[in-house]
Amino acid sequence: MIAVTAGCIAGAVVGVQRALNGQINEHSHQSFTTSLLNFITGTTFLVILILVGVALGKNELSPLPAGPWWIYTGGVIGVIYIAFTSTIVQHLGVLTFTLFSVGGQLAASLVIDLVSPTDGVNVSAYLITGLAMTYIGVIAGGVSNLRVKKPQKQ
């Protein structure tokens, strides 16, 4: 139950982050500036957390993991995602963007679990049916939200 609650809180924080990134982009008019600001503040926060953890004896510094080159592409994907998100949110709104984004995440997650499954993961007909029903709801909700006009700023 703690994991479910933590997941809900993380989802709520992501929604707030998208709205804040949209506001930053509205002022900067540069989506990659928004992404840069996001990563600078995030990196600063991580460095502070690591230093506090090391000072308190809770963490220790260790080298980056060795592995295939593609394990380090997450940062690049994150920069592009935040840059696009900050622009798209201004046009669709946070809720509609999140609906479409979740739909894309569901489809990509299914493909990943089919192509390169994690041990113990079973993609069943029930799971695919649930995913399809969820995706239909995402599309229906997203399309209906697109029809609602955003209030114009004065």
Secondary structure as the mmCIF struct_conf table of DSSP 4:
data_model
#
loop_
_struct_conf.conf_type_id
_struct_conf.id
_struct_conf.beg_label_comp_id
_struct_conf.beg_label_asym_id
_struct_conf.beg_label_seq_id
_struct_conf.end_label_comp_id
_struct_conf.end_label_asym_id
_struct_conf.end_label_seq_id
HELX_RH_AL_P HELX_RH_AL_P1 ILE A 2 SER A 28
HELX_RH_AL_P HELX_RH_AL_P2 SER A 31 ALA A 55
TURN_TY1_P TURN_TY1_P1 LEU A 56 GLY A 57
BEND BEND1 LYS A 58 LYS A 58
HELX_LH_PP_P HELX_LH_PP_P1 PRO A 63 ALA A 66
HELX_RH_3T_P HELX_RH_3T_P1 TRP A 69 TYR A 72
HELX_RH_AL_P HELX_RH_AL_P3 GLY A 74 LEU A 92
HELX_RH_AL_P HELX_RH_AL_P4 VAL A 94 VAL A 115
BEND BEND2 SER A 116 SER A 116
HELX_LH_PP_P HELX_LH_PP_P2 PRO A 117 THR A 118
TURN_TY1_P TURN_TY1_P2 ASP A 119 GLY A 120
HELX_RH_AL_P HELX_RH_AL_P5 ALA A 125 LEU A 146
TURN_TY1_P TURN_TY1_P3 ARG A 147 ARG A 147
BEND BEND3 VAL A 148 VAL A 148
HELX_LH_PP_P HELX_LH_PP_P3 LYS A 149 LYS A 153
#
